[in-house]
Amino acid sequence: MTIEQVKQLYNSAPFKPFVIHLADGRLIPYKQREFMATAPSGRKKVIYGPDDYFNIIDLLLVTSLEVKDGKTSKRRWTVKRVNSLVLN
């Protein structure tokens, strides 16, 4: 994954929630555009979740991204792997 691919998903319109897969096996759900802050270098992101918890992500350790299918309910996450960032 590249930093540019993460930026492209973040800036997509309309915004679609996505899950970030990290090299250490963690999955970080990202549900709202407002819950992400970017370091000045652009390499690290802070992703906030409910109750003010947060994850600091080094974007060079992102192994894949999954986009939530917009047809499912809000309570259930159904994701599809993003092989390229051309979203329908």
Helices and strands as residue ranges (DSSP letters): H 3-10, E 18-22, E 27-30, G 33-35, E 36-38, E 44-48, G 50-52, E 54-58, G 59-61, E 62-68, E 79-81
